């Protein structure tokens, strides 16, 4: 279903209570399966579970739910987009939203999005930076009603982050770093992603391994990440596992699952060369099937030196897996009592963590701690409460531009009903 004209916002749950009408948007949703897209989908689903009127706007797919809408745009991997970028990259395309194929996607997505939401919505919540900048500019000029909350899940520049009146950080650490740079009048929040603790949960490991055709009597270390070297450092994980196998006297298997990237064939070849049949690489696994893959594993690992947050870590925690990762502030906060991170910028950092977890009793303690930490810190109920408090604050805050005469202040405080 394609809806490119102005869309009517969902009805309010009760005429007696004014609840902000929320638009959530992702230009990659429907054709890209990564963190930003997962965040947008999960947030919209979670809000609907709470009875909050929210509409999810995406760039591909044929949604079944009436609150999902597909907007046509030039998607980043389309031939037309590549052709356009081949022209704009020589014409200072970054100045007008065409500095990359992804920029072109966001720019061409923003215009139909604006047509759809500019009159009937109160808040636009988005993690695509160009979409946020364009719709926020329209808001400041008085051309668009919804206030824009930009969720910084993609490590954007300080200059871009300073453009917004409402900024969401995904971890307290980032909010603390930003305090000294925050422009006057900007409201910043620390609200993380959440995980569906009813879907990602410990379960029958034997059955899960049978589902994936994995050996029953083998220690399985799972890495869920885009299969690439840059940032995700899957080559480091492979080399660490090769060293780990030399230091233990029990069977062990490395399972890597994630999106296929340009470097994926090279990494598959590296794993085959160093690990032979002790590694399995699963490419572009459907997210709906991942919960059983987590249940099949004994340990979760990630080779990145840092992440903005890491949805895969939340899913692993909720599934009751001990976490092995780099010693960095956000990783330490996210993994909490389910990890004892070490410096993995050098060889041996993951090996030492895996060796420590060879003891089943240690794994069991960390597993129990992982599940409790996920429920108390990253469950849908906990994080949605923080999200709704953020919306409440935004609707009660005077706009920085002073141009928003059309938006009623009656929304402030309304979300307290939840």
VOPAGU-2260 file (C-alpha; in pm, 1 decimal, decimal comma):
REM VOPAGU-2260
SITE   aa  ch    i         X         Y         Z
SITE  UNK   A    0       0,0       0,0       0,0
SITE  UNK   A    1     140,4     336,2    -102,5
SITE  UNK   A    2      16,4     649,7      68,9
SITE  UNK   A    3     181,2     966,2     -53,7
SITE  UNK   A    4     -87,3    1226,0       4,6
SITE  UNK   A    5    -166,3    1383,6     337,7
SITE  UNK   A    6    -269,2    1106,2     575,0
SITE  UNK   A    7    -516,9    1138,8     854,2
SITE  UNK   A    8    -360,5    1074,6    1192,5
SITE  UNK   A    9    -492,4     781,4    1396,2
SITE  UNK   A   10    -788,0     860,3    1620,6
SITE  UNK   A   11    -718,8     943,1    1982,0
SITE  UNK   A   12    -804,4     664,4    2228,3
SITE  UNK   A   13   -1046,2     884,5    2425,1
SITE  UNK   A   14   -1204,5    1221,0    2343,1
SITE  UNK   A   15   -1154,3    1323,7    2705,6
SITE  UNK   A   16    -774,1    1297,8    2695,6
SITE  UNK   A   17    -543,4    1477,8    2454,9
SITE  UNK   A   18    -256,5    1246,4    2357,6
SITE  UNK   A   19      14,0    1359,5    2115,0
SITE  UNK   A   20      -6,4    1205,7    1771,3
SITE  UNK   A   21     326,9    1045,3    1694,9
SITE  UNK   A   22     492,1     986,0    1358,0
SITE  UNK   A   23     790,5     749,9    1347,1
SITE  UNK   A   24     987,3     732,5    1025,1
SITE  UNK   A   25    1269,5     529,2     873,0
SITE  UNK   A   26    1372,5     558,4     509,0
SITE  UNK   A   27    1541,5     217,7     525,9
SITE  UNK   A   28    1257,1      22,6     680,6
SITE  UNK   A   29    1124,6    -241,2     445,4
SITE  UNK   A   30    1445,2    -284,3     245,9
SITE  UNK   A   31    1727,9    -253,6     502,3
SITE  UNK   A   32    1756,1    -462,4     818,2
SITE  UNK   A   33    1984,3    -288,7    1066,4
SITE  UNK   A   34    1968,8    -102,5    1394,7
SITE  UNK   A   35    1790,6     215,3    1283,7
SITE  UNK   A   36    1520,6      20,2    1104,2
SITE  UNK   A   37    1474,2    -223,8    1394,1
SITE  UNK   A   38    1444,6      69,0    1635,6
SITE  UNK   A   39    1170,2     237,4    1431,0
SITE  UNK   A   40     969,3     -80,8    1389,5
SITE  UNK   A   41     999,3    -187,0    1752,4
SITE  UNK   A   42     908,5     158,0    1883,9
SITE  UNK   A   43     594,5     179,8    1671,4
SITE  UNK   A   44     485,5    -170,0    1771,7
SITE  UNK   A   45     551,1     -94,3    2138,0
SITE  UNK   A   46     353,3     229,1    2129,8
SITE  UNK   A   47      56,6      52,2    1975,0
SITE  UNK   A   48      66,6    -207,6    2248,9
SITE  UNK   A   49      28,4      83,5    2491,9
SITE  UNK   A   50    -262,8     229,5    2297,7
SITE  UNK   A   51     -65,9     535,6    2185,7
SITE  UNK   A   52    -170,9     665,2    1840,9
SITE  UNK   A   53     143,5     633,6    1630,7
SITE  UNK   A   54     202,6     594,9    1259,7
SITE  UNK   A   55     509,4     428,8    1112,2
SITE  UNK   A   56     636,7     557,6     777,5
SITE  UNK   A   57     872,4     340,5     573,9
SITE  UNK   A   58    1012,6     329,8     221,3
SITE  UNK   A   59     936,2     -24,8     108,4
SITE  UNK   A   60     706,5    -317,4     168,7
SITE  UNK   A   61     331,8    -368,3     169,4
SITE  UNK   A   62     225,8    -320,2     531,8
SITE  UNK   A   63     -71,9    -510,9     665,2
SITE  UNK   A   64    -142,5    -287,0     965,8
SITE  UNK   A   65    -338,2      34,4     901,7
SITE  UNK   A   66     -88,5     238,0    1107,2
SITE  UNK   A   67     201,3     155,8     872,3
SITE  UNK   A   68     243,5     354,0     551,9
SITE  UNK   A   69     486,0     317,9     263,3
SITE  UNK   A   70     617,5     634,2      97,1
SITE  UNK   A   71     785,4     620,7    -242,3
SITE  UNK   A   72    1143,0     744,2    -263,9
SITE  UNK   A   73    1469,9     674,0    -442,5
SITE  UNK   A   74    1604,5     390,2    -229,1
SITE  UNK   A   75    1979,8     385,7    -173,5
SITE  UNK   A   76    2056,0      71,8    -376,7
SITE  UNK   A   77    1825,4     148,4    -671,5
SITE  UNK   A   78    1985,2     197,4   -1012,0
SITE  UNK   A   79    1823,5     538,8   -1046,5
SITE  UNK   A   80    1974,0     646,9    -716,5
SITE  UNK   A   81    2320,9     528,5    -816,5
SITE  UNK   A   82    2288,2     711,6   -1147,1
SITE  UNK   A   83    2179,1    1033,4    -975,7
SITE  UNK   A   84    2464,3    1010,1    -726,6
SITE  UNK   A   85    2713,0     961,7   -1009,4
SITE  UNK   A   86    2610,2    1312,1   -1118,8
SITE  UNK   A   87    2564,1    1489,7    -786,6
SITE  UNK   A   88    2891,7    1373,2    -635,1
SITE  UNK   A   89    3070,2    1599,2    -884,4
SITE  UNK   A   90    2831,8    1889,4    -820,6
SITE  UNK   A   91    2865,3    1943,4    -445,5
SITE  UNK   A   92    2564,6    1719,3    -384,5
SITE  UNK   A   93    2617,3    1730,1      -8,4
SITE  UNK   A   94    2495,8    2090,8     -12,4
SITE  UNK   A   95    2144,9    1993,1    -121,7
SITE  UNK   A   96    2090,0    1648,8      31,2
SITE  UNK   A   97    2251,4    1440,9    -241,5
SITE  UNK   A   98    2596,0    1376,4     -95,5
SITE  UNK   A   99    2555,8     998,6     -98,6
SITE  UNK   A  100    2307,1     736,0    -210,4
SITE  UNK   A  101    2175,3     725,4     145,8
SITE  UNK   A  102    2137,7    1105,6     145,5
SITE  UNK   A  103    1937,5    1086,8    -177,3
SITE  UNK   A  104    1712,8     823,8     -21,4
SITE  UNK   A  105    1649,6    1040,5     283,7
SITE  UNK   A  106    1590,5    1359,0      84,1
SITE  UNK   A  107    1341,0    1198,2    -153,0
SITE  UNK   A  108    1171,6    1027,5     142,9
SITE  UNK   A  109    1141,2    1353,7     338,6
SITE  UNK   A  110     914,6    1530,9      92,0
SITE  UNK   A  111     629,5    1275,5      86,9
SITE  UNK   A  112     676,1    1235,4     462,0
SITE  UNK   A  113     625,3    1609,5     507,7
SITE  UNK   A  114     309,2    1599,2     295,1
SITE  UNK   A  115     179,1    1312,9     508,8
SITE  UNK   A  116     241,5    1460,4     854,2
SITE  UNK   A  117     269,6    1837,8     835,6
SITE  UNK   A  118     -84,4    1915,5     955,6
SITE  UNK   A  119    -208,5    1628,5    1169,8
SITE  UNK   A  120      83,2    1515,4    1386,8
SITE  UNK   A  121     246,3    1658,2    1697,5
SITE  UNK   A  122     581,9    1475,0    1712,4
SITE  UNK   A  123     810,5    1323,9    1450,6
SITE  UNK   A  124    1059,1    1077,2    1601,5
SITE  UNK   A  125    1335,0     974,3    1361,5
SITE  UNK   A  126    1695,8     850,0    1347,3
SITE  UNK   A  127    1771,8     933,7     983,0
SITE  UNK   A  128    1976,3    1252,7    1012,1
SITE  UNK   A  129    1885,3    1415,5     676,8
SITE  UNK   A  130    1515,3    1344,0     728,5
SITE  UNK   A  131    1537,1    1500,9    1074,5
SITE  UNK   A  132    1724,1    1810,0     954,4
SITE  UNK   A  133    1482,3    1874,6     667,6
SITE  UNK   A  134    1162,8    1826,0     870,3
SITE  UNK   A  135    1303,3    2026,0    1160,4
SITE  UNK   A  136    1380,3    2313,5     921,6
SITE  UNK   A  137    1022,1    2302,4     793,7
SITE  UNK   A  138     897,1    2305,4    1153,6
SITE  UNK   A  139    1103,3    2613,4    1238,9
SITE  UNK   A  140     972,0    2797,9     934,7
SITE  UNK   A  141     614,8    2722,6    1039,4
SITE  UNK   A  142     554,7    2491,2     741,6
SITE  UNK   A  143     517,1    2176,0     949,4
SITE  UNK   A  144     338,8    2112,2    1278,4
SITE  UNK   A  145     525,1    1817,6    1438,9
SITE  UNK   A  146     819,4    1884,5    1665,0
SITE  UNK   A  147    1117,6    1674,8    1560,2
SITE  UNK   A  148    1299,2    1449,1    1806,2
SITE  UNK   A  149    1622,8    1324,2    1656,9
SITE  UNK   A  150    1746,3     997,1    1806,5
SITE  UNK   A  151    2122,6     987,3    1765,6
SITE  UNK   A  152    2191,7     621,2    1703,1
SITE  UNK   A  153    2440,2     676,7    1421,3
SITE  UNK   A  154    2724,7     887,4    1566,1
SITE  UNK   A  155    2638,7    1214,4    1394,3
SITE  UNK   A  156    2862,4    1521,7    1405,5
SITE  UNK   A  157    2843,4    1780,9    1681,9
SITE  UNK   A  158    2746,5    2045,8    1426,5
SITE  UNK   A  159    2443,4    1842,6    1316,7
SITE  UNK   A  160    2340,5    1750,3    1671,1
SITE  UNK   A  161    2343,6    2116,2    1765,9
SITE  UNK   A  162    2074,7    2194,8    1507,3
SITE  UNK   A  163    1792,1    2027,7    1695,1
SITE  UNK   A  164    1576,1    2156,4    1975,5
SITE  UNK   A  165    1503,8    1799,0    2089,3
SITE  UNK   A  166    1781,6    1542,1    2095,3
SITE  UNK   A  167    1767,2    1184,1    2217,8
SITE  UNK   A  168    2085,7    1004,9    2320,5
SITE  UNK   A  169    2069,9     626,2    2346,4
SITE  UNK   A  170    2291,7     601,1    2655,3
SITE  UNK   A  171    2356,7     827,2    2957,7
SITE  UNK   A  172    2726,9     835,8    2868,3
SITE  UNK   A  173    2654,8    1025,3    2544,6
SITE  UNK   A  174    2425,8    1270,1    2717,8
SITE  UNK   A  175    2697,6    1345,6    2974,9
SITE  UNK   A  176    2953,5    1405,0    2699,8
SITE  UNK   A  177    2711,4    1634,7    2518,9
SITE  UNK   A  178    2630,0    1856,5    2817,1
SITE  UNK   A  179    2930,2    2083,8    2761,6
SITE  UNK   A  180    2846,1    2121,4    2390,0
SITE  UNK   A  181    2469,3    2154,6    2410,0
SITE  UNK   A  182    2339,9    2478,8    2255,4
SITE  UNK   A  183    2113,6    2707,1    2460,2
SITE  UNK   A  184    1750,2    2602,6    2455,5
SITE  UNK   A  185    1810,6    2245,6    2343,0
SITE  UNK   A  186    1649,1    1967,2    2545,3
SITE  UNK   A  187    1846,3    1642,0    2549,5
SITE  UNK   A  188    1732,3    1306,6    2681,0
SITE  UNK   A  189    1894,5     969,8    2749,0
SITE  UNK   A  190    1652,7     701,0    2637,8
SITE  UNK   A  191    1792,7     365,3    2520,2
SITE  UNK   A  192    1651,3     109,1    2281,0
SITE  UNK   A  193    1434,0    -161,2    2428,2
SITE  UNK   A  194    1415,7    -533,7    2370,2
SITE  UNK   A  195    1110,9    -759,4    2356,7
SITE  UNK   A  196    1179,5    -971,9    2664,1
SITE  UNK   A  197     882,4   -1191,6    2576,9
SITE  UNK   A  198    1038,4   -1288,7    2243,9
SITE  UNK   A  199    1407,0   -1296,0    2332,2
SITE  UNK   A  200    1423,4   -1521,2    2636,1
SITE  UNK   A  201    1605,8   -1831,6    2754,8
SITE  UNK   A  202    1454,8   -2156,9    2641,0
SITE  UNK   A  203    1512,4   -2512,4    2523,0
SITE  UNK   A  204    1872,5   -2504,4    2398,0
SITE  UNK   A  205    1855,7   -2859,3    2263,7
SITE  UNK   A  206    1552,3   -2781,0    2050,9
SITE  UNK   A  207    1702,2   -2451,6    1930,5
SITE  UNK   A  208    2020,2   -2624,8    1819,6
SITE  UNK   A  209    1819,0   -2885,3    1634,1
SITE  UNK   A  210    1632,7   -2605,1    1454,8
SITE  UNK   A  211    1961,7   -2461,0    1327,0
SITE  UNK   A  212    2127,4   -2799,9    1277,0
SITE  UNK   A  213    2396,8   -2715,0    1532,2
SITE  UNK   A  214    2587,1   -2973,1    1739,2
SITE  UNK   A  215    2445,3   -3049,4    2082,4
SITE  UNK   A  216    2765,0   -3117,7    2279,8
SITE  UNK   A  217    2970,5   -2817,6    2166,7
SITE  UNK   A  218    3037,1   -2478,7    2322,6
SITE  UNK   A  219    2877,6   -2227,6    2084,5
SITE  UNK   A  220    2993,2   -1867,0    2073,6
SITE  UNK   A  221    2756,4   -1641,7    1881,1
SITE  UNK   A  222    2833,9   -1311,6    1709,1
SITE  UNK   A  223    2536,4   -1122,2    1562,3
SITE  UNK   A  224    2662,2    -830,9    1353,6
SITE  UNK   A  225    2701,5    -719,6     993,6
SITE  UNK   A  226    2965,6    -953,7     853,6
SITE  UNK   A  227    3238,3    -701,0     783,6
SITE  UNK   A  228    3580,4    -590,3     903,6
SITE  UNK   A  229    3526,7    -218,8     941,2
SITE  UNK   A  230    3376,8    -130,5    1278,9
SITE  UNK   A  231    3231,8    -479,0    1348,0
SITE  UNK   A  232    3583,5    -630,5    1328,6
SITE  UNK   A  233    3462,7    -979,6    1239,7
SITE  UNK   A  234    3814,4   -1064,1    1124,4
SITE  UNK   A  235    3937,3   -1001,6    1480,7
SITE  UNK   A  236    3666,7   -1232,6    1619,3
SITE  UNK   A  237    3769,7   -1508,4    1377,2
SITE  UNK   A  238    4137,4   -1480,1    1468,6
SITE  UNK   A  239    4058,5   -1472,3    1840,0
SITE  UNK   A  240    3849,2   -1786,4    1804,6
SITE  UNK   A  241    4130,9   -1960,4    1619,1
SITE  UNK   A  242    4359,6   -1884,1    1917,1
SITE  UNK   A  243    4088,2   -1992,0    2162,4
SITE  UNK   A  244    4056,0   -2333,0    1998,5
SITE  UNK   A  245    4426,7   -2391,6    2047,7
SITE  UNK   A  246    4399,2   -2322,3    2421,0
SITE  UNK   A  247    4100,8   -2543,6    2510,7
SITE  UNK   A  248    4042,8   -2916,8    2512,5
SITE  UNK   A  249    3674,1   -2918,8    2431,6
SITE  UNK   A  250    3481,0   -2878,1    2107,2
SITE  UNK   A  251    3378,4   -2522,6    2026,7
SITE  UNK   A  252    3195,2   -2356,8    1737,9
SITE  UNK   A  253    3183,1   -1993,5    1626,1
SITE  UNK   A  254    2853,3   -1888,1    1469,7
SITE  UNK   A  255    2843,4   -1549,0    1296,9
SITE  UNK   A  256    2509,1   -1412,5    1179,0
SITE  UNK   A  257    2446,9   -1079,7    1010,6
SITE  UNK   A  258    2389,7    -874,1     701,5
SITE  UNK   A  259    2598,4    -952,0     396,5
SITE  UNK   A  260    2851,5    -680,3     316,9
SITE  UNK   A  261    3111,3    -624,8      48,4
SITE  UNK   A  262    3373,2    -782,2     276,7
SITE  UNK   A  263    3163,4   -1087,1     367,7
SITE  UNK   A  264    3310,9   -1329,6     108,4
SITE  UNK   A  265    3661,8   -1240,7     227,8
SITE  UNK   A  266    3563,6   -1311,6     588,4
SITE  UNK   A  267    3400,0   -1641,1     498,2
SITE  UNK   A  268    3723,8   -1739,9     328,2
SITE  UNK   A  269    3925,3   -1635,0     634,5
SITE  UNK   A  270    3699,6   -1839,7     864,7
SITE  UNK   A  271    3730,2   -2144,8     639,2
SITE  UNK   A  272    4108,4   -2109,0     629,1
SITE  UNK   A  273    4164,0   -2064,4    1004,2
SITE  UNK   A  274    3872,6   -2256,5    1153,3
SITE  UNK   A  275    3771,1   -2515,0     891,5
SITE  UNK   A  276    3448,7   -2675,0    1019,5
SITE  UNK   A  277    3454,8   -2487,5    1352,8
SITE  UNK   A  278    3281,7   -2179,9    1212,7
SITE  UNK   A  279    2946,7   -2113,5    1049,3
SITE  UNK   A  280    2856,4   -1784,1     881,2
SITE  UNK   A  281    2483,2   -1718,3     841,8
SITE  UNK   A  282    2408,3   -1430,6     607,4
SITE  UNK   A  283    2106,8   -1198,2     625,1
SITE  UNK   A  284    1914,2   -1402,6     881,4
SITE  UNK   A  285    1552,5   -1296,5     914,5
SITE  UNK   A  286    1519,2   -1107,4    1242,8
SITE  UNK   A  287    1206,0   -1302,8    1326,4
SITE  UNK   A  288    1416,1   -1619,5    1349,5
SITE  UNK   A  289    1698,5   -1477,6    1560,0
SITE  UNK   A  290    1542,9   -1552,6    1898,6
SITE  UNK   A  291    1597,6   -1927,6    1858,0
SITE  UNK   A  292    1955,9   -1868,7    1740,7
SITE  UNK   A  293    2033,1   -1683,4    2065,3
SITE  UNK   A  294    1878,6   -1972,5    2260,3
SITE  UNK   A  295    2110,8   -2213,5    2080,2
SITE  UNK   A  296    2426,1   -2031,5    2199,0
SITE  UNK   A  297    2629,7   -2042,2    2519,4
SITE  UNK   A  298    2813,3   -1708,5    2490,9
SITE  UNK   A  299    2757,3   -1387,4    2295,9
SITE  UNK   A  300    3047,9   -1190,1    2154,3
SITE  UNK   A  301    3100,9    -870,0    1961,3
SITE  UNK   A  302    3425,0    -746,7    1806,1
SITE  UNK   A  303    3345,1    -374,0    1784,9
SITE  UNK   A  304    3553,2    -140,1    1993,3
SITE  UNK   A  305    3242,2      71,5    2049,4
SITE  UNK   A  306    2873,5      88,9    1955,9
SITE  UNK   A  307    2615,9     358,5    2008,9
SITE  UNK   A  308    2422,7      92,0    2200,9
SITE  UNK   A  309    2394,6    -239,2    2018,7
SITE  UNK   A  310    2052,0    -396,8    1970,9
SITE  UNK   A  311    2212,3    -740,0    1934,5
SITE  UNK   A  312    2361,6    -707,7    2284,1
SITE  UNK   A  313    2016,0    -632,0    2425,2
SITE  UNK   A  314    1871,5    -935,3    2248,1
SITE  UNK   A  315    2153,9   -1153,5    2382,0
SITE  UNK   A  316    2106,9   -1021,7    2736,9
SITE  UNK   A  317    1735,3   -1086,3    2723,6
SITE  UNK   A  318    1808,1   -1438,8    2596,7
SITE  UNK   A  319    2024,0   -1499,8    2903,1
SITE  UNK   A  320    2364,7   -1502,0    2736,0
SITE  UNK   A  321    2689,2   -1390,4    2899,9
SITE  UNK   A  322    2840,1   -1100,9    2703,6
SITE  UNK   A  323    3202,3   -1076,4    2587,0
SITE  UNK   A  324    3301,4    -737,5    2449,0
SITE  UNK   A  325    3540,3    -444,8    2464,7
SITE  UNK   A  326    3598,5    -248,6    2784,2
SITE  UNK   A  327    3428,2      77,4    2690,4
SITE  UNK   A  328    3182,3     290,2    2892,4
SITE  UNK   A  329    2868,1     211,3    2692,8
SITE  UNK   A  330    2945,7    -160,5    2667,0
SITE  UNK   A  331    3004,1    -174,7    3042,1
SITE  UNK   A  332    2670,6      -1,2    3105,6
SITE  UNK   A  333    2474,5    -212,8    2858,8
SITE  UNK   A  334    2621,2    -551,0    2954,8
SITE  UNK   A  335    2625,4    -470,8    3327,3
SITE  UNK   A  336    2664,6    -777,8    3552,4
SITE  UNK   A  337    2657,4   -1014,7    3254,4
SITE  UNK   A  338    3012,7    -932,2    3146,5
SITE  UNK   A  339    3367,7    -861,5    3255,1
SITE  UNK   A  340    3490,8    -668,9    2950,2
SITE  UNK   A  341    3856,7    -639,6    2856,7
SITE  UNK   A  342    4053,4    -430,6    2609,3
SITE  UNK   A  343    4006,2    -605,5    2275,5
SITE  UNK   A  344    4204,2    -357,7    2071,7
SITE  UNK   A  345    4491,2    -604,4    2112,8
SITE  UNK   A  346    4502,8    -981,9    2055,5
SITE  UNK   A  347    4380,1   -1197,2    2341,8
SITE  UNK   A  348    4105,2    -970,8    2477,3
SITE  UNK   A  349    3818,8   -1197,6    2375,9
SITE  UNK   A  350    4012,2   -1519,6    2432,9
SITE  UNK   A  351    4058,5   -1439,1    2802,0
SITE  UNK   A  352    3687,5   -1367,9    2843,1
SITE  UNK   A  353    3589,0   -1691,1    2667,9
SITE  UNK   A  354    3830,2   -1896,3    2878,7
SITE  UNK   A  355    3676,8   -1750,9    3194,3
SITE  UNK   A  356    3335,5   -1867,8    3073,0
SITE  UNK   A  357    3442,1   -2226,5    3013,5
SITE  UNK   A  358    3321,4   -2296,2    3366,7
SITE  UNK   A  359    2948,1   -2383,3    3340,7
SITE  UNK   A  360    2885,7   -2239,9    3689,2
SITE  UNK   A  361    3025,8   -1901,3    3584,0
SITE  UNK   A  362    2815,8   -1905,4    3267,7
SITE  UNK   A  363    2504,8   -1987,3    3469,8
SITE  UNK   A  364    2560,2   -1694,3    3709,1
SITE  UNK   A  365    2622,2   -1449,0    3426,2
SITE  UNK   A  366    2325,2   -1586,7    3234,0
SITE  UNK   A  367    2087,4   -1524,2    3524,0
SITE  UNK   A  368    2232,4   -1175,3    3573,8
SITE  UNK   A  369    2192,2   -1101,5    3202,7
SITE  UNK   A  370    1821,3   -1177,3    3202,1
SITE  UNK   A  371    1751,3    -974,3    3516,6
SITE  UNK   A  372    1952,5    -678,4    3381,7
SITE  UNK   A  373    1759,8    -686,0    3053,2
SITE  UNK   A  374    1423,7    -690,2    3229,1
SITE  UNK   A  375    1512,0    -412,7    3473,4
SITE  UNK   A  376    1689,3    -176,5    3233,1
SITE  UNK   A  377    1593,1    -248,6    2872,4
SITE  UNK   A  378    1248,3    -407,5    2875,2
SITE  UNK   A  379     972,2    -253,2    2669,6
SITE  UNK   A  380     779,0    -139,3    2976,1
SITE  UNK   A  381    1079,4      37,1    3130,0
SITE  UNK   A  382    1200,8     212,3    2814,7
SITE  UNK   A  383     857,0     306,5    2682,3
SITE  UNK   A  384     788,6     481,9    3011,7
SITE  UNK   A  385    1102,5     691,1    2954,3
SITE  UNK   A  386    1001,6     751,9    2591,8
SITE  UNK   A  387     654,4     872,5    2687,0
SITE  UNK   A  388     801,3    1100,3    2953,7
SITE  UNK   A  389    1026,2    1245,5    2682,2
SITE  UNK   A  390     725,4    1308,1    2456,1
SITE  UNK   A  391     543,0    1467,5    2747,7
SITE  UNK   A  392     835,7    1703,3    2814,0
SITE  UNK   A  393     868,6    1794,5    2446,5
SITE  UNK   A  394     501,0    1882,5    2413,6
SITE  UNK   A  395     518,7    2099,2    2726,0
SITE  UNK   A  396     827,3    2291,5    2612,1
SITE  UNK   A  397     793,9    2623,4    2424,6
SITE  UNK   A  398     936,9    2598,4    2072,7
SITE  UNK   A  399    1276,9    2766,5    2028,9
SITE  UNK   A  400    1166,9    2938,8    1707,4
SITE  UNK   A  401     843,7    3076,5    1854,8
SITE  UNK   A  402     658,9    2999,0    1531,1
SITE  UNK   A  403     432,5    2722,8    1653,0
SITE  UNK   A  404     104,1    2901,9    1716,0
SITE  UNK   A  405    -104,5    2623,3    1564,5
SITE  UNK   A  406      -5,8    2350,1    1813,5
SITE  UNK   A  407    -216,2    2322,3    2123,1
SITE  UNK   A  408     -48,1    2312,4    2462,5
SITE  UNK   A  409    -324,1    2079,8    2585,4
SITE  UNK   A  410    -106,2    1780,3    2510,0
SITE  UNK   A  411     139,1    1853,6    2788,3
SITE  UNK   A  412     106,3    1604,2    3070,7
SITE  UNK   A  413    -151,7    1392,5    2890,2
SITE  UNK   A  414      69,2    1088,4    2863,9
SITE  UNK   A  415      67,3    1057,8    3241,5
SITE  UNK   A  416    -246,2     845,3    3201,4
SITE  UNK   A  417     -14,9     553,6    3124,3
